[in-house]
Amino acid sequence: MPKPREPFETRIEGFTHDGRGVTRVDGKVWFIEGALPEEKVVVRPIRGKRSYSLGIAESILEPSPSRVTPRCGAFGICGGCVLQHLEYPEQLRFKKENVVENLKGAGVKVPENILELQAEPWSYRRRARLGARLVPKKGGVLVGFRERNKSFITPLSSCPVIHPSVDRVLIKIKELISQLSIPDRIPQIEVAVGENGTALVFRHLLPLTEGDRTKLREFGAQEQLLIYTQAKGPETATPIDAGTTPELFYRLKAFDLDISFSVTHFIQVNGAVNELIVELAVDWLATDKDSQVLDLFCGLGNFSLALARRAERILGVEGDTSLVKKAQENAAANKVENARFEARDLFSDTVADWDPGKFSHVLVDPPRSGAIEALKTICTKVLPDALAYVSCNPATLARDAAYLTGPGGYQLTRLAVADMFPHTAHVESAALFVRCT
């Protein structure tokens, strides 16, 4: 059995899409965690595969001018952030390059002027999933994000990217779980922050005792938090004080909208950047009182209700029936009467047979897998004048953009990169496609 390779020195040549340094040693590619381009580092090998190997930058011999000291002491272990060692303007440049390289690689012509959308890069996370685990050898209950590339929990006493209302109670959550009757059966805590409060959803694998519920109730009252319990799936999330717990909402100020959501519903992690993207998409589409707008993957009505303020009618389509119901409720609560919502699986084979009718404008905001099948229907049956595409995955944006600018018959005219997740490698982007005449 060969011995593990000893640490070695190398020069970092580039950066991967997920924020690792890249180098070549003896003709083999290495991906190095914690290393930045142009740095000279000492690498500690982790594991090797036939086509590449993985390592960690054990020490930095010649640091990059863009290297900064991470604000979080758990950086490098915690899987929540991977770019805190890179100064913030360079983070945004790296993300922009990622989007552009994917588009060009797919043969898509990229506009010259690319917008950058950003907000305060700290204390921004209003949605999160914290892991919890009882590990007696490590001092008891651990609460935090999972380690990078591992299932272990990184114990956190503070987190500079999570919302302050949660950051201040991280240690107290650990203490609370330790006092419950089943500290080893609380695997996670969902975090949801709205304009009107912060909710913690405690997942439990065994029934809670009345004593447990009392402790949770008292914790919520003392810390001014909304406490929920969840016995099984997301639909079982229940407020500890049923009947008196307010429903959370976030605000889209430019459109005078309050969007309510369940504690387990998807909302964008970064509220400030979400507002910027919504305003940008509405501005780009330039709808008016005669516009007919189709919003695919509409969720709670995040874009639909904003667009409804500046269009004749909106049809929002979403696969999750609970989100469709909530979008309808949000329309009613905000007195939006020109928006209709329906449930439809936009990934099924039947989407090819779907004919939604004619619309002058389309907005698409799909999950990471993209929207290629739905776009084929749009380009053959709907034929809108303009289509705005909001993406959370540069690779599937590039694939879908190649279709739109090829067989689809559209031109990419505007592009924006939005930093929805500062200090991570995730990148959100928005693109506007105009039908070729």
JOQUIHU-V223923 format. One record per backbone hydrogen bond with DSSP energy under -1.0 kcal/mol. NH is the residue of the N-H (numbers start at 1). CO is the residue of the C=O. If there is no record, write none. Layout:
nh=NH co=CO
nh=NH co=CO
This chain:
nh=8 co=43
nh=10 co=41
nh=12 co=39
nh=13 co=22
nh=14 co=22
nh=16 co=20
nh=19 co=16
nh=21 co=32
nh=22 co=14
nh=23 co=30
nh=25 co=28
nh=28 co=25
nh=30 co=23
nh=31 co=53
nh=32 co=21
nh=33 co=55
nh=35 co=32
nh=38 co=12
nh=39 co=36
nh=40 co=62
nh=41 co=10
nh=42 co=59
nh=43 co=8
nh=44 co=56
nh=46 co=54
nh=47 co=54
nh=49 co=52
nh=53 co=29
nh=54 co=47
nh=55 co=31
nh=56 co=44
nh=57 co=33
nh=58 co=42
nh=58 co=56
nh=59 co=42
nh=61 co=40
nh=62 co=40
nh=67 co=64
nh=68 co=85
nh=75 co=72
nh=77 co=74
nh=78 co=74
nh=79 co=146
nh=82 co=423
nh=83 co=423
nh=86 co=83
nh=87 co=66
nh=91 co=87
nh=92 co=88
nh=93 co=89
nh=94 co=90
nh=95 co=91
nh=96 co=92
nh=97 co=93
nh=98 co=94
nh=99 co=95
nh=100 co=96
nh=101 co=97
nh=102 co=98
nh=103 co=99
nh=104 co=100
nh=105 co=101
nh=106 co=102
nh=107 co=104
nh=108 co=103
nh=115 co=415
nh=117 co=417
nh=123 co=160
nh=125 co=161
nh=126 co=269
nh=128 co=191
nh=130 co=189
nh=131 co=144
nh=132 co=187
nh=133 co=142
nh=135 co=140
nh=138 co=135
nh=139 co=136
nh=140 co=135
nh=142 co=133
nh=144 co=131
nh=147 co=152
nh=148 co=77
nh=150 co=147
nh=154 co=145
nh=156 co=143
nh=163 co=125
nh=166 co=163
nh=167 co=163
nh=168 co=164
nh=169 co=166
nh=170 co=167
nh=173 co=169
nh=174 co=170
nh=175 co=171
nh=176 co=172
nh=177 co=173
nh=178 co=174
nh=179 co=176
nh=180 co=177
nh=185 co=182
nh=189 co=130
nh=190 co=201
nh=191 co=128
nh=192 co=199
nh=193 co=126
nh=194 co=197
nh=195 co=249
nh=199 co=192
nh=200 co=226
nh=201 co=190
nh=202 co=228
nh=203 co=188
nh=204 co=230
nh=205 co=185
nh=213 co=209
nh=214 co=210
nh=215 co=211
nh=216 co=212
nh=217 co=213
nh=218 co=214
nh=219 co=215
nh=220 co=216
nh=221 co=217
nh=222 co=218
nh=223 co=219
nh=225 co=220
nh=226 co=198
nh=228 co=200
nh=229 co=238
nh=230 co=202
nh=236 co=233
nh=237 co=234
nh=238 co=229
nh=240 co=227
nh=244 co=241
nh=250 co=259
nh=252 co=257
nh=255 co=252
nh=256 co=253
nh=257 co=252
nh=259 co=250
nh=261 co=248
nh=265 co=262
nh=274 co=270
nh=275 co=271
nh=276 co=272
nh=277 co=273
nh=278 co=274
nh=279 co=275
nh=280 co=276
nh=281 co=277
nh=282 co=278
nh=283 co=279
nh=284 co=280
nh=285 co=281
nh=286 co=282
nh=291 co=288
nh=293 co=313
nh=294 co=361
nh=295 co=315
nh=296 co=363
nh=297 co=317
nh=298 co=317
nh=301 co=298
nh=305 co=301
nh=307 co=303
nh=308 co=304
nh=310 co=307
nh=312 co=291
nh=313 co=291
nh=314 co=338
nh=315 co=293
nh=316 co=340
nh=317 co=295
nh=318 co=342
nh=324 co=320
nh=325 co=321
nh=326 co=322
nh=327 co=323
nh=328 co=324
nh=329 co=325
nh=330 co=326
nh=331 co=327
nh=332 co=328
nh=333 co=329
nh=334 co=330
nh=335 co=332
nh=336 co=331
nh=340 co=314
nh=342 co=316
nh=344 co=318
nh=351 co=348
nh=352 co=349
nh=353 co=350
nh=360 co=292
nh=361 co=292
nh=362 co=386
nh=363 co=294
nh=364 co=388
nh=365 co=296
nh=370 co=367
nh=375 co=371
nh=376 co=372
nh=377 co=373
nh=378 co=374
nh=379 co=375
nh=380 co=376
nh=381 co=377
nh=383 co=378
nh=385 co=360
nh=386 co=360
nh=387 co=433
nh=388 co=362
nh=389 co=431
nh=390 co=364
nh=391 co=429
nh=397 co=393
nh=398 co=394
nh=399 co=395
nh=400 co=396
nh=401 co=397
nh=402 co=398
nh=403 co=399
nh=404 co=400
nh=405 co=401
nh=408 co=403
nh=409 co=406
nh=410 co=404
nh=411 co=434
nh=413 co=432
nh=414 co=432
nh=416 co=430
nh=417 co=115
nh=418 co=428
nh=419 co=117
nh=420 co=418
nh=424 co=421
nh=428 co=418
nh=429 co=391
nh=430 co=416
nh=431 co=389
nh=432 co=414
nh=433 co=387
nh=434 co=411
nh=435 co=385
nh=436 co=409
